[in-house]
Amino acid sequence: MSTVNNVEARIKKARITEDEIIAHLVDGRTISVPLTWSWRLSEATETQRNNYELIGDGLGIHWPDVDEDISARGMLMGTPAKPPKQKV
């Protein structure tokens, strides 16, 4: 018998390095994505990157200094942020 668990992934804590966004989930998993997936965080200072808060009971991370949000689901699904289109 197979059972599907439909519980959303929730982040317990996060760590941002020069190269990665690392999320430790409440269920014990650790996931990471390249920092370049967020052009805002790639261009942010270390201080701005380290100023984050968990939102939605751990469903995502918000960086107020650069107005960036990344969800646990987006990290798991492999959804990088798209940079704005440049005007020609």
Secondary structure per residue as TSV (DSSP state, phi and psi in degrees):
chain	resnum	aa	ss	phi	psi
A	1	M	-	360.0	137.6
A	2	S	-	-113.7	135.9
A	3	T	-	-121.5	132.3
A	4	V	-	-99.3	127.6
A	5	N	-	-96.8	120.3
A	6	N	-	-104.6	28.6
A	7	V	-	-82.6	134.8
A	8	E	-	-67.1	142.9
A	9	A	-	-69.7	135.0
A	10	R	-	-126.3	140.6
A	11	I	E	-90.0	131.7
A	12	K	E	-91.7	-42.0
A	13	K	E	-157.7	161.9
A	14	A	E	-133.8	159.2
A	15	R	E	-142.5	136.5
A	16	I	E	-119.4	123.7
A	17	T	-	-106.1	-173.2
A	18	E	S	-67.8	-19.2
A	19	D	S	-121.7	-19.4
A	20	E	E	-139.3	156.0
A	21	I	E	-108.2	118.9
A	22	I	E	-115.8	126.2
A	23	A	E	-118.8	129.0
A	24	H	E	-99.0	119.1
A	25	L	E	-88.7	156.5
A	26	V	T	-64.4	-22.9
A	27	D	T	-86.4	5.7
A	28	G	S	99.8	-13.6
A	29	R	-	-76.3	155.0
A	30	T	E	-124.0	129.0
A	31	I	E	-124.6	151.7
A	32	S	E	-144.3	151.7
A	33	V	E	-135.4	155.8
A	34	P	E	-63.0	141.4
A	35	L	G	-58.1	-30.2
A	36	T	G	-65.6	-12.5
A	37	W	G	-65.1	-18.7
A	38	S	-	-120.0	104.3
A	39	W	H	-62.8	-31.4
A	40	R	H	-66.1	-44.7
A	41	L	H	-72.0	-32.0
A	42	S	H	-62.5	-33.6
A	43	E	H	-91.6	-6.6
A	44	A	S	-80.4	160.4
A	45	T	-	-77.5	165.6
A	46	E	H	-59.6	-40.3
A	47	T	H	-62.4	-43.4
A	48	Q	H	-65.5	-39.9
A	49	R	H	-65.6	-34.4
A	50	N	H	-83.8	-6.3
A	51	N	-	-95.3	88.0
A	52	Y	-	-133.4	164.5
A	53	E	E	-139.3	146.2
A	54	L	E	-78.3	139.1
A	55	I	E	-123.7	158.1
A	56	G	G	59.3	42.8
A	57	D	G	55.5	37.4
A	58	G	G	92.2	7.0
A	59	L	T	-71.9	-19.6
A	60	G	E	-159.6	-179.8
A	61	I	E	-125.1	138.1
A	62	H	E	-123.0	133.8
A	63	W	E	-110.8	100.3
A	64	P	T	-65.2	-32.7
A	65	D	T	-66.3	-26.4
A	66	V	T	-122.5	7.1
A	67	D	T	52.0	54.3
A	68	E	E	-121.4	140.7
A	69	D	E	-130.5	136.8
A	70	I	E	-134.0	130.6
A	71	S	E	-95.2	154.8
A	72	A	H	-60.3	-40.7
A	73	R	H	-61.3	-43.1
A	74	G	H	-61.5	-39.0
A	75	M	H	-65.7	-41.9
A	76	L	H	-69.5	-35.4
A	77	M	H	-83.8	-13.7
A	78	G	T	77.8	53.7
A	79	T	-	-115.0	92.4
A	80	P	-	-74.3	154.4
A	81	A	-	-74.5	138.8
A	82	K	-	-92.3	131.5
A	83	P	-	-69.6	155.6
A	84	P	-	-65.2	150.9
A	85	K	-	-72.8	137.5
A	86	Q	-	-86.1	138.7
A	87	K	-	-76.9	140.5
A	88	V	-	-100.9	360.0
